[in-house]
Amino acid sequence: MEIESKVFLLAILKKKENESINDITMILEDAGVFSFKEGKKLLKELKKDGFIEGEELTFKGIESAKDAELEFKL
């Protein structure tokens, strides 16, 4: 899994209750992780691969985000 995907999943896991996935995409664009267009494409891929359902992470997405969090703490 690409680092951008890991960062995206982790950001969704850590998002505030009032934030949408679109908000997270814009935040990560502002941080220079990817362009908004790339973020939308990545979001589509993550949904297709079963990491995201609607506005929430699936069990698979939660586990991947938690793995990414541990990886980034090292």
PyMOL commands that set and color helices and strands:
alter all, ss='L'
color gray80, all
select helices_A, chain A and resi 3-13+21-30+36-48+59-73
alter helices_A, ss='H'
color red, helices_A
select strands_A, chain A and resi 52-53+56-57
alter strands_A, ss='S'
color yellow, strands_A
deselect
rebuild
show_as cartoon
